[in-house]
Amino acid sequence: METFIYQLMKQPHLIEEIKAGTFDYPESFTEEDKCAVLNAIKGENSQDYRLWA
């Protein structure tokens, strides 16, 4: 998960897709994983946000 979020940091257009709800997550992602990614991007959850570091 940390690697996935780190790679997203390098792809601003993907971040915008996630925020807009149009991003196609990998099939292996659960709803919980998707929420963690979205929260990390929005910075709404400090535990998820640490993944950006």
PDB file of N, CA, C, O and CB in Angstrom:
ATOM      1  N   MET A   1       0.829  -1.194   0.000  1.00  0.00           N
ATOM      2  CA  MET A   1       0.000   0.000   0.000  1.00  0.00           C
ATOM      3  C   MET A   1       0.875   1.261   0.000  1.00  0.00           C
ATOM      4  O   MET A   1       0.598   2.207  -0.738  1.00  0.00           O
ATOM      5  CB  MET A   1      -0.944  -0.003   1.218  1.00  0.00           C
ATOM      6  N   GLU A   2       1.925   1.276   0.821  1.00  0.00           N
ATOM      7  CA  GLU A   2       2.784   2.451   0.878  1.00  0.00           C
ATOM      8  C   GLU A   2       3.417   2.732  -0.473  1.00  0.00           C
ATOM      9  O   GLU A   2       3.505   3.887  -0.891  1.00  0.00           O
ATOM     10  CB  GLU A   2       3.863   2.270   1.933  1.00  0.00           C
ATOM     11  N   THR A   3       3.857   1.686  -1.158  1.00  0.00           N
ATOM     12  CA  THR A   3       4.461   1.855  -2.478  1.00  0.00           C
ATOM     13  C   THR A   3       3.439   2.408  -3.460  1.00  0.00           C
ATOM     14  O   THR A   3       3.761   3.279  -4.268  1.00  0.00           O
ATOM     15  CB  THR A   3       5.028   0.519  -2.991  1.00  0.00           C
ATOM     16  N   PHE A   4       2.228   1.917  -3.397  1.00  0.00           N
ATOM     17  CA  PHE A   4       1.167   2.386  -4.282  1.00  0.00           C
ATOM     18  C   PHE A   4       0.932   3.882  -4.086  1.00  0.00           C
ATOM     19  O   PHE A   4       0.853   4.631  -5.059  1.00  0.00           O
ATOM     20  CB  PHE A   4      -0.134   1.600  -4.030  1.00  0.00           C
ATOM     21  N   ILE A   5       0.821   4.316  -2.842  1.00  0.00           N
ATOM     22  CA  ILE A   5       0.576   5.728  -2.560  1.00  0.00           C
ATOM     23  C   ILE A   5       1.775   6.568  -2.968  1.00  0.00           C
ATOM     24  O   ILE A   5       1.609   7.667  -3.496  1.00  0.00           O
ATOM     25  CB  ILE A   5       0.263   5.938  -1.072  1.00  0.00           C
ATOM     26  N   TYR A   6       2.974   6.067  -2.731  1.00  0.00           N
ATOM     27  CA  TYR A   6       4.176   6.794  -3.144  1.00  0.00           C
ATOM     28  C   TYR A   6       4.180   6.998  -4.660  1.00  0.00           C
ATOM     29  O   TYR A   6       4.507   8.083  -5.139  1.00  0.00           O
ATOM     30  CB  TYR A   6       5.449   6.036  -2.701  1.00  0.00           C
ATOM     31  N   GLN A   7       3.823   5.970  -5.405  1.00  0.00           N
ATOM     32  CA  GLN A   7       3.767   6.087  -6.861  1.00  0.00           C
ATOM     33  C   GLN A   7       2.693   7.089  -7.297  1.00  0.00           C
ATOM     34  O   GLN A   7       2.870   7.797  -8.289  1.00  0.00           O
ATOM     35  CB  GLN A   7       3.497   4.715  -7.493  1.00  0.00           C
ATOM     36  N   LEU A   8       1.596   7.148  -6.569  1.00  0.00           N
ATOM     37  CA  LEU A   8       0.546   8.119  -6.893  1.00  0.00           C
ATOM     38  C   LEU A   8       1.044   9.553  -6.748  1.00  0.00           C
ATOM     39  O   LEU A   8       0.633  10.431  -7.506  1.00  0.00           O
ATOM     40  CB  LEU A   8      -0.673   7.900  -5.996  1.00  0.00           C
ATOM     41  N   MET A   9       1.915   9.794  -5.790  1.00  0.00           N
ATOM     42  CA  MET A   9       2.455  11.134  -5.575  1.00  0.00           C
ATOM     43  C   MET A   9       3.105  11.659  -6.850  1.00  0.00           C
ATOM     44  O   MET A   9       3.106  12.866  -7.095  1.00  0.00           O
ATOM     45  CB  MET A   9       3.472  11.127  -4.422  1.00  0.00           C
ATOM     46  N   LYS A  10       3.647  10.778  -7.646  1.00  0.00           N
ATOM     47  CA  LYS A  10       4.344  11.166  -8.871  1.00  0.00           C
ATOM     48  C   LYS A  10       3.392  11.333 -10.056  1.00  0.00           C
ATOM     49  O   LYS A  10       3.821  11.695 -11.151  1.00  0.00           O
ATOM     50  CB  LYS A  10       5.404  10.135  -9.209  1.00  0.00           C
ATOM     51  N   GLN A  11       2.116  11.074  -9.842  1.00  0.00           N
ATOM     52  CA  GLN A  11       1.121  11.108 -10.918  1.00  0.00           C
ATOM     53  C   GLN A  11      -0.054  12.014 -10.526  1.00  0.00           C
ATOM     54  O   GLN A  11      -1.112  11.515 -10.145  1.00  0.00           O
ATOM     55  CB  GLN A  11       0.616   9.673 -11.239  1.00  0.00           C
ATOM     56  N   PRO A  12       0.118  13.321 -10.614  1.00  0.00           N
ATOM     57  CA  PRO A  12      -0.955  14.234 -10.183  1.00  0.00           C
ATOM     58  C   PRO A  12      -2.297  13.981 -10.868  1.00  0.00           C
ATOM     59  O   PRO A  12      -3.344  14.183 -10.252  1.00  0.00           O
ATOM     60  CB  PRO A  12      -0.538  15.655 -10.440  1.00  0.00           C
ATOM     61  N   HIS A  13      -2.290  13.548 -12.114  1.00  0.00           N
ATOM     62  CA  HIS A  13      -3.561  13.299 -12.803  1.00  0.00           C
ATOM     63  C   HIS A  13      -4.310  12.126 -12.173  1.00  0.00           C
ATOM     64  O   HIS A  13      -5.540  12.103 -12.176  1.00  0.00           O
ATOM     65  CB  HIS A  13      -3.316  13.025 -14.296  1.00  0.00           C
ATOM     66  N   LEU A  14      -3.567  11.147 -11.629  1.00  0.00           N
ATOM     67  CA  LEU A  14      -4.225  10.024 -10.956  1.00  0.00           C
ATOM     68  C   LEU A  14      -4.830  10.462  -9.630  1.00  0.00           C
ATOM     69  O   LEU A  14      -5.897   9.989  -9.239  1.00  0.00           O
ATOM     70  CB  LEU A  14      -3.233   8.879 -10.727  1.00  0.00           C
ATOM     71  N   ILE A  15      -4.151  11.359  -8.947  1.00  0.00           N
ATOM     72  CA  ILE A  15      -4.681  11.890  -7.690  1.00  0.00           C
ATOM     73  C   ILE A  15      -6.007  12.596  -7.955  1.00  0.00           C
ATOM     74  O   ILE A  15      -6.964  12.447  -7.195  1.00  0.00           O
ATOM     75  CB  ILE A  15      -3.665  12.864  -7.024  1.00  0.00           C
ATOM     76  N   GLU A  16      -6.054  13.362  -9.037  1.00  0.00           N
ATOM     77  CA  GLU A  16      -7.298  14.049  -9.390  1.00  0.00           C
ATOM     78  C   GLU A  16      -8.399  13.048  -9.725  1.00  0.00           C
ATOM     79  O   GLU A  16      -9.560  13.271  -9.382  1.00  0.00           O
ATOM     80  CB  GLU A  16      -7.070  14.996 -10.577  1.00  0.00           C
ATOM     81  N   GLU A  17      -8.050  11.949 -10.390  1.00  0.00           N
ATOM     82  CA  GLU A  17      -9.046  10.915 -10.700  1.00  0.00           C
ATOM     83  C   GLU A  17      -9.587  10.279  -9.424  1.00  0.00           C
ATOM     84  O   GLU A  17     -10.786  10.021  -9.316  1.00  0.00           O
ATOM     85  CB  GLU A  17      -8.434   9.833 -11.608  1.00  0.00           C
ATOM     86  N   ILE A  18      -8.709  10.027  -8.462  1.00  0.00           N
ATOM     87  CA  ILE A  18      -9.147   9.432  -7.196  1.00  0.00           C
ATOM     88  C   ILE A  18     -10.092  10.387  -6.472  1.00  0.00           C
ATOM     89  O   ILE A  18     -11.143   9.974  -5.983  1.00  0.00           O
ATOM     90  CB  ILE A  18      -7.931   9.090  -6.297  1.00  0.00           C
ATOM     91  N   LYS A  19      -9.718  11.652  -6.407  1.00  0.00           N
ATOM     92  CA  LYS A  19     -10.571  12.637  -5.745  1.00  0.00           C
ATOM     93  C   LYS A  19     -11.929  12.754  -6.428  1.00  0.00           C
ATOM     94  O   LYS A  19     -12.947  12.977  -5.773  1.00  0.00           O
ATOM     95  CB  LYS A  19      -9.884  13.998  -5.721  1.00  0.00           C
ATOM     96  N   ALA A  20     -11.936  12.603  -7.749  1.00  0.00           N
ATOM     97  CA  ALA A  20     -13.179  12.719  -8.513  1.00  0.00           C
ATOM     98  C   ALA A  20     -13.992  11.431  -8.508  1.00  0.00           C
ATOM     99  O   ALA A  20     -15.151  11.421  -8.923  1.00  0.00           O
ATOM    100  CB  ALA A  20     -12.872  13.116  -9.939  1.00  0.00           C
ATOM    101  N   GLY A  21     -13.385  10.349  -8.038  1.00  0.00           N
ATOM    102  CA  GLY A  21     -14.089   9.072  -7.991  1.00  0.00           C
ATOM    103  C   GLY A  21     -14.092   8.321  -9.308  1.00  0.00           C
ATOM    104  O   GLY A  21     -14.903   7.416  -9.501  1.00  0.00           O
ATOM    105  N   THR A  22     -13.190   8.684 -10.221  1.00  0.00           N
ATOM    106  CA  THR A  22     -13.152   8.038 -11.534  1.00  0.00           C
ATOM    107  C   THR A  22     -11.958   7.111 -11.709  1.00  0.00           C
ATOM    108  O   THR A  22     -11.769   6.548 -12.787  1.00  0.00           O
ATOM    109  CB  THR A  22     -13.134   9.082 -12.614  1.00  0.00           C
ATOM    110  N   PHE A  23     -11.156   6.946 -10.677  1.00  0.00           N
ATOM    111  CA  PHE A  23      -9.959   6.103 -10.760  1.00  0.00           C
ATOM    112  C   PHE A  23     -10.343   4.624 -10.713  1.00  0.00           C
ATOM    113  O   PHE A  23     -11.189   4.221  -9.915  1.00  0.00           O
ATOM    114  CB  PHE A  23      -8.975   6.439  -9.612  1.00  0.00           C
ATOM    115  N   ASP A  24      -9.718   3.824 -11.569  1.00  0.00           N
ATOM    116  CA  ASP A  24      -9.938   2.377 -11.566  1.00  0.00           C
ATOM    117  C   ASP A  24      -8.880   1.722 -10.688  1.00  0.00           C
ATOM    118  O   ASP A  24      -7.725   1.582 -11.090  1.00  0.00           O
ATOM    119  CB  ASP A  24      -9.896   1.795 -13.017  1.00  0.00           C
ATOM    120  N   TYR A  25      -9.282   1.324  -9.492  1.00  0.00           N
ATOM    121  CA  TYR A  25      -8.364   0.666  -8.566  1.00  0.00           C
ATOM    122  C   TYR A  25      -8.042  -0.745  -9.051  1.00  0.00           C
ATOM    123  O   TYR A  25      -8.837  -1.355  -9.766  1.00  0.00           O
ATOM    124  CB  TYR A  25      -8.964   0.621  -7.145  1.00  0.00           C
ATOM    125  N   PRO A  26      -6.875  -1.263  -8.662  1.00  0.00           N
ATOM    126  CA  PRO A  26      -6.576  -2.672  -8.969  1.00  0.00           C
ATOM    127  C   PRO A  26      -7.654  -3.575  -8.361  1.00  0.00           C
ATOM    128  O   PRO A  26      -8.217  -3.254  -7.315  1.00  0.00           O
ATOM    129  CB  PRO A  26      -5.162  -3.070  -8.430  1.00  0.00           C
ATOM    130  N   GLU A  27      -7.934  -4.680  -9.006  1.00  0.00           N
ATOM    131  CA  GLU A  27      -8.989  -5.594  -8.544  1.00  0.00           C
ATOM    132  C   GLU A  27      -8.742  -6.120  -7.136  1.00  0.00           C
ATOM    133  O   GLU A  27      -9.685  -6.468  -6.425  1.00  0.00           O
ATOM    134  CB  GLU A  27      -9.114  -6.762  -9.497  1.00  0.00           C
ATOM    135  N   SER A  28      -7.476  -6.178  -6.734  1.00  0.00           N
ATOM    136  CA  SER A  28      -7.145  -6.733  -5.420  1.00  0.00           C
ATOM    137  C   SER A  28      -7.474  -5.770  -4.276  1.00  0.00           C
ATOM    138  O   SER A  28      -7.418  -6.168  -3.112  1.00  0.00           O
ATOM    139  CB  SER A  28      -5.672  -7.095  -5.372  1.00  0.00           C
ATOM    140  N   PHE A  29      -7.813  -4.522  -4.578  1.00  0.00           N
ATOM    141  CA  PHE A  29      -8.098  -3.543  -3.542  1.00  0.00           C
ATOM    142  C   PHE A  29      -9.487  -3.760  -2.961  1.00  0.00           C
ATOM    143  O   PHE A  29     -10.466  -3.926  -3.689  1.00  0.00           O
ATOM    144  CB  PHE A  29      -7.971  -2.127  -4.097  1.00  0.00           C
ATOM    145  N   THR A  30      -9.549  -3.755  -1.632  1.00  0.00           N
ATOM    146  CA  THR A  30     -10.832  -3.832  -0.937  1.00  0.00           C
ATOM    147  C   THR A  30     -11.374  -2.412  -0.761  1.00  0.00           C
ATOM    148  O   THR A  30     -10.676  -1.435  -1.033  1.00  0.00           O
ATOM    149  CB  THR A  30     -10.683  -4.556   0.449  1.00  0.00           C
ATOM    150  N   GLU A  31     -12.602  -2.311  -0.311  1.00  0.00           N
ATOM    151  CA  GLU A  31     -13.176  -0.991  -0.031  1.00  0.00           C
ATOM    152  C   GLU A  31     -12.364  -0.279   1.047  1.00  0.00           C
ATOM    153  O   GLU A  31     -12.203   0.941   1.005  1.00  0.00           O
ATOM    154  CB  GLU A  31     -14.653  -1.120   0.409  1.00  0.00           C
ATOM    155  N   GLU A  32     -11.858  -1.035   2.002  1.00  0.00           N
ATOM    156  CA  GLU A  32     -11.034  -0.461   3.071  1.00  0.00           C
ATOM    157  C   GLU A  32      -9.746   0.126   2.493  1.00  0.00           C
ATOM    158  O   GLU A  32      -9.321   1.208   2.897  1.00  0.00           O
ATOM    159  CB  GLU A  32     -10.704  -1.534   4.140  1.00  0.00           C
ATOM    160  N   ASP A  33      -9.126  -0.584   1.550  1.00  0.00           N
ATOM    161  CA  ASP A  33      -7.915  -0.089   0.894  1.00  0.00           C
ATOM    162  C   ASP A  33      -8.203   1.210   0.145  1.00  0.00           C
ATOM    163  O   ASP A  33      -7.426   2.163   0.211  1.00  0.00           O
ATOM    164  CB  ASP A  33      -7.351  -1.149  -0.075  1.00  0.00           C
ATOM    165  N   LYS A  34      -9.317   1.235  -0.560  1.00  0.00           N
ATOM    166  CA  LYS A  34      -9.691   2.417  -1.331  1.00  0.00           C
ATOM    167  C   LYS A  34      -9.896   3.616  -0.411  1.00  0.00           C
ATOM    168  O   LYS A  34      -9.479   4.729  -0.731  1.00  0.00           O
ATOM    169  CB  LYS A  34     -10.964   2.148  -2.148  1.00  0.00           C
ATOM    170  N   CYS A  35     -10.535   3.388   0.720  1.00  0.00           N
ATOM    171  CA  CYS A  35     -10.755   4.463   1.692  1.00  0.00           C
ATOM    172  C   CYS A  35      -9.435   4.963   2.261  1.00  0.00           C
ATOM    173  O   CYS A  35      -9.254   6.165   2.455  1.00  0.00           O
ATOM    174  CB  CYS A  35     -11.668   3.982   2.827  1.00  0.00           C
ATOM    175  N   ALA A  36      -8.518   4.049   2.528  1.00  0.00           N
ATOM    176  CA  ALA A  36      -7.212   4.431   3.066  1.00  0.00           C
ATOM    177  C   ALA A  36      -6.456   5.300   2.071  1.00  0.00           C
ATOM    178  O   ALA A  36      -5.832   6.288   2.457  1.00  0.00           O
ATOM    179  CB  ALA A  36      -6.385   3.184   3.417  1.00  0.00           C
ATOM    180  N   VAL A  37      -6.509   4.939   0.796  1.00  0.00           N
ATOM    181  CA  VAL A  37      -5.841   5.731  -0.241  1.00  0.00           C
ATOM    182  C   VAL A  37      -6.472   7.118  -0.321  1.00  0.00           C
ATOM    183  O   VAL A  37      -5.761   8.122  -0.336  1.00  0.00           O
ATOM    184  CB  VAL A  37      -5.921   5.019  -1.617  1.00  0.00           C
ATOM    185  N   LEU A  38      -7.776   7.178  -0.372  1.00  0.00           N
ATOM    186  CA  LEU A  38      -8.466   8.460  -0.468  1.00  0.00           C
ATOM    187  C   LEU A  38      -8.183   9.332   0.748  1.00  0.00           C
ATOM    188  O   LEU A  38      -7.939  10.530   0.604  1.00  0.00           O
ATOM    189  CB  LEU A  38      -9.968   8.244  -0.617  1.00  0.00           C
ATOM    190  N   ASN A  39      -8.210   8.756   1.929  1.00  0.00           N
ATOM    191  CA  ASN A  39      -7.918   9.519   3.146  1.00  0.00           C
ATOM    192  C   ASN A  39      -6.484  10.021   3.153  1.00  0.00           C
ATOM    193  O   ASN A  39      -6.225  11.139   3.600  1.00  0.00           O
ATOM    194  CB  ASN A  39      -8.174   8.665   4.386  1.00  0.00           C
ATOM    195  N   ALA A  40      -5.550   9.218   2.666  1.00  0.00           N
ATOM    196  CA  ALA A  40      -4.151   9.643   2.614  1.00  0.00           C
ATOM    197  C   ALA A  40      -3.994  10.819   1.660  1.00  0.00           C
ATOM    198  O   ALA A  40      -3.258  11.763   1.947  1.00  0.00           O
ATOM    199  CB  ALA A  40      -3.241   8.475   2.179  1.00  0.00           C
ATOM    200  N   ILE A  41      -4.677  10.761   0.543  1.00  0.00           N
ATOM    201  CA  ILE A  41      -4.595  11.845  -0.435  1.00  0.00           C
ATOM    202  C   ILE A  41      -5.198  13.127   0.122  1.00  0.00           C
ATOM    203  O   ILE A  41      -4.638  14.209  -0.050  1.00  0.00           O
ATOM    204  CB  ILE A  41      -5.306  11.449  -1.735  1.00  0.00           C
ATOM    205  N   LYS A  42      -6.318  13.005   0.778  1.00  0.00           N
ATOM    206  CA  LYS A  42      -6.985  14.179   1.335  1.00  0.00           C
ATOM    207  C   LYS A  42      -6.325  14.652   2.625  1.00  0.00           C
ATOM    208  O   LYS A  42      -6.563  15.777   3.065  1.00  0.00           O
ATOM    209  CB  LYS A  42      -8.449  13.874   1.588  1.00  0.00           C
ATOM    210  N   GLY A  43      -5.498  13.802   3.235  1.00  0.00           N
ATOM    211  CA  GLY A  43      -4.840  14.171   4.477  1.00  0.00           C
ATOM    212  C   GLY A  43      -5.790  14.218   5.653  1.00  0.00           C
ATOM    213  O   GLY A  43      -5.533  14.913   6.635  1.00  0.00           O
ATOM    214  N   GLU A  44      -6.896  13.478   5.561  1.00  0.00           N
ATOM    215  CA  GLU A  44      -7.916  13.525   6.607  1.00  0.00           C
ATOM    216  C   GLU A  44      -7.644  12.560   7.751  1.00  0.00           C
ATOM    217  O   GLU A  44      -8.283  12.646   8.800  1.00  0.00           O
ATOM    218  CB  GLU A  44      -9.261  13.227   6.018  1.00  0.00           C
ATOM    219  N   ASN A  45      -6.718  11.659   7.562  1.00  0.00           N
ATOM    220  CA  ASN A  45      -6.430  10.671   8.595  1.00  0.00           C
ATOM    221  C   ASN A  45      -4.926  10.633   8.780  1.00  0.00           C
ATOM    222  O   ASN A  45      -4.200  10.221   7.876  1.00  0.00           O
ATOM    223  CB  ASN A  45      -6.996   9.254   8.221  1.00  0.00           C
ATOM    224  N   SER A  46      -4.453  11.055   9.932  1.00  0.00           N
ATOM    225  CA  SER A  46      -3.011  11.153  10.133  1.00  0.00           C
ATOM    226  C   SER A  46      -2.315   9.806   9.985  1.00  0.00           C
ATOM    227  O   SER A  46      -1.164   9.751   9.554  1.00  0.00           O
ATOM    228  CB  SER A  46      -2.717  11.731  11.498  1.00  0.00           C
ATOM    229  N   GLN A  47      -2.989   8.730  10.333  1.00  0.00           N
ATOM    230  CA  GLN A  47      -2.378   7.409  10.202  1.00  0.00           C
ATOM    231  C   GLN A  47      -2.151   7.079   8.727  1.00  0.00           C
ATOM    232  O   GLN A  47      -1.099   6.547   8.372  1.00  0.00           O
ATOM    233  CB  GLN A  47      -3.264   6.329  10.868  1.00  0.00           C
ATOM    234  N   ASP A  48      -3.108   7.381   7.874  1.00  0.00           N
ATOM    235  CA  ASP A  48      -2.951   7.149   6.448  1.00  0.00           C
ATOM    236  C   ASP A  48      -2.010   8.178   5.831  1.00  0.00           C
ATOM    237  O   ASP A  48      -1.256   7.862   4.911  1.00  0.00           O
ATOM    238  CB  ASP A  48      -4.310   7.188   5.750  1.00  0.00           C
ATOM    239  N   TYR A  49      -2.054   9.395   6.333  1.00  0.00           N
ATOM    240  CA  TYR A  49      -1.228  10.462   5.772  1.00  0.00           C
ATOM    241  C   TYR A  49       0.253  10.156   5.919  1.00  0.00           C
ATOM    242  O   TYR A  49       1.056  10.577   5.087  1.00  0.00           O
ATOM    243  CB  TYR A  49      -1.552  11.788   6.441  1.00  0.00           C
ATOM    244  N   ARG A  50       0.626   9.429   6.969  1.00  0.00           N
ATOM    245  CA  ARG A  50       2.044   9.101   7.176  1.00  0.00           C
ATOM    246  C   ARG A  50       2.602   8.289   6.015  1.00  0.00           C
ATOM    247  O   ARG A  50       3.816   8.247   5.817  1.00  0.00           O
ATOM    248  CB  ARG A  50       2.228   8.326   8.485  1.00  0.00           C
ATOM    249  N   LEU A  51       1.735   7.645   5.247  1.00  0.00           N
ATOM    250  CA  LEU A  51       2.191   6.866   4.106  1.00  0.00           C
ATOM    251  C   LEU A  51       2.814   7.755   3.037  1.00  0.00           C
ATOM    252  O   LEU A  51       3.570   7.278   2.191  1.00  0.00           O
ATOM    253  CB  LEU A  51       1.038   6.073   3.516  1.00  0.00           C
ATOM    254  N   TRP A  52       2.498   9.040   3.074  1.00  0.00           N
ATOM    255  CA  TRP A  52       3.079   9.960   2.093  1.00  0.00           C
ATOM    256  C   TRP A  52       4.537  10.251   2.395  1.00  0.00           C
ATOM    257  O   TRP A  52       5.284  10.642   1.498  1.00  0.00           O
ATOM    258  CB  TRP A  52       2.293  11.260   2.055  1.00  0.00           C
ATOM    259  N   ALA A  53       4.953  10.070   3.628  1.00  0.00           N
ATOM    260  CA  ALA A  53       6.328  10.424   4.026  1.00  0.00           C
ATOM    261  C   ALA A  53       7.352   9.489   3.423  1.00  0.00           C
ATOM    262  O   ALA A  53       8.550   9.650   3.660  1.00  0.00           O
ATOM    263  CB  ALA A  53       6.462  10.410   5.538  1.00  0.00           C
TER     264      ALA A  53
END
